Amino acid sequence: MNKSKLVGGAVVLTAILVFLVVYQTQKNNQKHRSEADTASVSENVRALRVIPQSEVDAVNEAQRAELERQKAFARKIETDKDFAESELQRLIADNPRAKRTYQIVKAATLPISFYGKIIDSENKPISNVQIKYSIGSAYGMGQPVHGMAKTDDKGLYVIRGEGAILSLHSFVESGYQFPDSRQHFFSATESGRPNTWRDHTATNPYITVGIPR
């Protein structure tokens, strides 16, 4: 027999043998997995039991208590600034990345003094206008602080706080309508916008015109 034919036949036989071994291995693995799955199901079925109502009630009560604890903690954070700061420092003490993020945000948190004036189309002041606003921190970190200001008899109001972004959401006074509140957005820097909250001082208030209904 030709030597090349012998070599070719050996290669074919080897390939067939490898195929059979792989096939058998896969078949055995599939069988073992099936047996293991069956055993697992049987074990789970044996483990099933009826849970007494008292245990269910205890779990529900524990969950309710934990939820109330979290709510109380959140309220304390909101109302106690010193506690909130100390708790924040505790959380970032062992986390360099969180500490760095906090430092960046803190550096961009600036005192805000924003002055505005509301007038009508005849340049007369409008008093008792309620202005809803929010002050946000830099980079969208944290929840914004919401507040309300009110114009005096000269149509003037002032907003003070700490943050990086000031948004005036609405102006409310019966008998008048006001421009779209989405236009009243101010940042600490230019950021491609014509106005920053730094621009509007006591001598240069932000003017909003109310239109009689």
Residue, then its C-alpha position, 0 to 999 in steps of 0.5 A: m500500500n502506498k505510504s501516502k495512503l497509509v498516512g491519509g488513512a491514519v489521519v482520518l481514523t484519528a479524526i474519527l476517534v477524536f470526534l467519538v471521544v468528544y461526542q461521548t464526553q459531551k454526552n456524559n457531561q449532559k447526562h451528569r448535568s441532567e442527573a444533577d439538575t434532577a437531584s437539585v429539584s428533588e432536594n428543593v422539593r424536600a426542603l419546601r415547607v409551609i411558613p407559619q404566618s407568625e414568621v411572615d409577620a415578623v419579617n414584614e414588621a422588620q422591613r417596616a421598622e428598617l424603612e422607618r429608620q431610613k426615613a428618620f435618618a434622611r429627615k435628620i440629614e435634611t434638618d441637621k446640617d452639622f450632622a449631615e456634614s459629619e456623616l458625609q465625612r465619615l462615609i468618604a474617610d476611607n474612600p479616596r475616590a469618593k473623597r476626591t469627587y466631594q472635594i471637586v463638588k465642594a470647590a464648585t459650590l459657591p455662595i449665591s446672591f441673586y437679585g431680581k425685579i418684576i415689572d409690567s409692560e409699563n415698567k411699573p413694579i409688580s408686588n407679591v409675585q411668588i417665585k419658585y426656584s431651585i439651587g443645584s450643586a455642580y455636575g448634577m451631584g445631589q438633590p437640588v434645594h427648592g425654595m420660594a421668594k416673593t417680590d416687595d412693593k418695588g417688585l424686587y426679590v433676592i435669592r440667597g444660598e449655596g450651589a452652582i446652578l440656579s433655576l427659576h421655575s415659575f412666577v405666580e401672581s393673579g392677573y399676570q402671565f410670565p415668560d417660559s420658566r425654562q429660559h430662567f437658568f443661571s450657572a456660576t460661569e458663562s457656559g455658553r449662556p448670556n447670563t450668570w447669577r453673578d451678573h445680577t446684583a442689587t444695582n443690576p437686578y434680573i428683569t422679568v416682565g409680567i403681561p396682564r391677562 
